[in-house]
């Protein structure tokens, strides 16, 4: 039967039922005898909608198929539903009800009242139930930093517990497989890797995490044996967040950020709690107080847990930290540097030589920004933060003398590194051996961009957790 026929039949049925209330049907014409009849829409009962946990949609319902009104077309009817439901509901202009879970892990049953009204003000309500059923999840292995040791020194045992788990709470089993050179095994959740004597290089160890149902996750962890006695390792965390490691020294720069770094919630929590791989931090340096370089509450929590870490930054950053709960417990490990453009501050903290160069933030306003030169393991690493690139190279050389300092690695924002063809600011004012672009907004900068690096070598650390061992010097350098 056509839709017109169904509406006509429905209308005649309603008219017959209402005849005793003052409504008379004569030759298909409705006559109202002194009484105004408000016929509500009729809603067919909804079924229960079922989806698996993790589904993008629980349901997508074309509401026109579930309602009839004797006098009004579907497009004249108005649908509504209550606010504050656990499930996320949205109604499209063509009356499709889209139901989504609040998050990929949500599961349960929710019954929601759906109300439809016609222009005459007559309404009907029906309930619809939406069930999201638990689906066993595969185990999860998160990013594991490269494991680095020097030639002739064993790899430190690595507790894999912080890096892998089962979302369903089931017990899991780790397995490890080495490559042609390295041997690897997991004993009681601890990874043990061995390299043959006299070998140096890099090889991946393959890890597998398996739950009782046979679901599994795999990930590789890079294992590096360096010919250097104490290799200097730089690891990128995203934006301008950097970790520098050498032996027992671990330095964070612009890493105490709550949301801007591309970390998962568990990785973010580990950083906040100073848990592996963020344990044993010696120094935490912040270049300036912008949200993508620093978060006061997050930094306060980190310093509370990292009981031996020293924090260094400009006054504005420290002032924000001072207002956080727990300030009194960390105050003696916080160093404020009074900003004075064009000057430097030399520090010797926890056995690490740091020089803070006072160079304003890019853009208008001349906001304070510190560029840090970290001297560790015989390697000099300069992190520019958001330093402005508007100063002439001659001024930077006169103020800071960077070319004479034998800087090994420069970490600079893309605007510093990818200068215009007629500008050689980086090459002349810094003259590093290696250049690593940072703060490039997500996509990895292509190696074929117009870089003006002078004699420097471009090194790209684009993936979260990408690590790189700084090659030893092949030439001498001055002292800062």
Steps between C-alpha positions, in 0.01 A plus 500: 500500500629848418580752771198709390277191536638424847437857615144491360424168671654625828297822479174315439567268796566791733190679372282198575642473852438867565145517356341464842703796627353740252694410187301375203643362176277570202619388155862520615456852643554561870237711670581641845178534705583760765810314625865550395675163466879486555613165356854416612750334269519122528848351565580138429693346792874510449708182525807474721809617316819307572860584414840370603729695729725728298248548217486846350118503503253318724216576258392728217119507487287652222219624724255553212468123471369470858227766511165570332282807533151520350519867407865598475796398287820363653690823438240688709563288809750607766706242691673556833688301763624575853835665567769352721492146363812287523474420131554785258191574291474725198208566265576581138289744294342205316397339833762233537581432865872426537604327822866477596679366810665763724837327456639184336501310831139573602268205548157460652129554436316831480128553432409841361159660454446641150217750460335608174251787468291628211431868428169478686689429822400136531792281607588137544792343685669166446812352656798359319763283667863497395737231619877501455640157573841428639745382237832353614781737409845414380790582733672835464871575470592869505812672378815369667811718479811370331729306729857629473823371643867534422717234347599236754221603743187290546157644436317593817203270573177671396176454697232476231212546745448875440493455123243225446171372642167344412200739494275218625719446806611153398841361578742538211818327391800675346730346244808646331687410185843638415656539158801353330735653758313567823343240725194596703276341761230610743519361853222594745405798287857633473677526164860377484703574186855382433745609231816312401831649606662742259174575315352848465197610305121497516256212482131473580365253753146386426262488798168319517233528767231229506180462704332167595265517199794513261463867411836665469687822442850544361753781501870539433744664737827633364811370675819695431857416593713811462873507445505804730562436866212732601280568198283811495145417393236753389136387500217708353164507681320734259459881464825611671507232769846339512678250723881503512671202666860413573582241762323602820414846366150559363382845393148599394440813292148636439357159589280585802186553293160349578324489163717636218740206478370206291499260795231248593323542834714231663822647357393842626434355842841332511670829419298679767598237758865495388457128426709313240625612257485840674656393826840623616467844339788731592376828352167624365546814289217712361568769241185709559151467652281439192256206533678284239828530693385503864204418725534618860280234663657222300852625576421525873383139504807385312739680735317357801570149375845572351644582839854578378422688175589869476267727303621810313304768313415869468309697764156473337525121498618481860223740612240262354667208677501694828119513495466122485419277794812339639728791412667499842620142447675578169603866547860420591546319165358777281740755350363823357708687240435873476466570129728763340509491116840442344663363815584153625480309828749220568400219732657185638215285626529140617820460303350636177631818339213715370517842339171688464503758221241776540343527156147632459206299374409535135222742406395834651536580866849371568385230743774331705652185351812314607714303256685226690846365420540166680857369527492129583720207410733726303210602271345848479132518417324835442118509534362832374146474632291757314787744461443774246687475174468872430834602651786545251762227510766759587313594818458141609869433441595811696271414791543125527796395282330174407728413205801499732339263753522185290127427515436142396121496465247777449133434575305783339148572386435456131503874432862508624606191311319550169615854436446683174767445231656843555536447875770298670414595858538151639816418307679825591361576847514147644715277276402164652606156381144366492158664476173345623178686410237517775160667541391415147130446564445130449620410152868419472684773309629358172873456464493682165376832646709810448728473801794734552714287727851586393723204587239349732329167436120483515358238737126432517336365817136494397336202669408526868781339694747509214854483644837588358854457631712809442809397298830577675684818404740496214626849572579707806286770655537786744357519850192704583 
